[in-house]
Amino acid sequence: MMDIHLWGNSLRDMLGVMESKPEYDKRLIGYAFLPMEEVDRSDYESLLKRNLPEVAPGRNKPLHGIKVLTSTGVMCAAIRTLARLDYGHVILYIKALIVDAPYRNHGIGSALLGLLDRVAPLETELIAGTCSDEKAAFYQRNGFVVEDSGKSLPLKDAMILVPADSSFPRWFHRRPFAG
């Protein structure tokens, strides 16, 4: 297994202020969707601690993902990902998806999931992660299959993906959408 560097120079071109992206939900106008970088670690960890205290911050891992900023420059949401080559299969793992409470139900979380298809490595075969029972319906609404954490998933070449150990009882997965 090896990690894959996910974000290339083109990410900044794909993301930006939603005002310039008319295909997105109008509730997203004014939010900036930008690559997360090491300088964002403190803001990310603060957001994580407020909203998902049961998730470890992963301080020894690179900070890859997308951050969402309000018009005043405050980080209000983020998705942290890790692309891995597992036994010849590229899998994009969602390590954390966080939306601060005052910004929920504005379409931000769904927009972050939708952006993954545009920024994931071309070879990505699967997008997967783990979640609580309470979040399962959100992932289902966004095109994911939600399973019990003990269920494995067959991949091509007869390989089996078993969800990583997690404190969450459910895991979700889907194939990337062709973009």
Order of alpha helices (4+ residues) and beta strands (2+ residues): beta-alpha-beta-beta-alpha-beta-beta-beta-alpha-beta-alpha-beta-beta-beta-beta
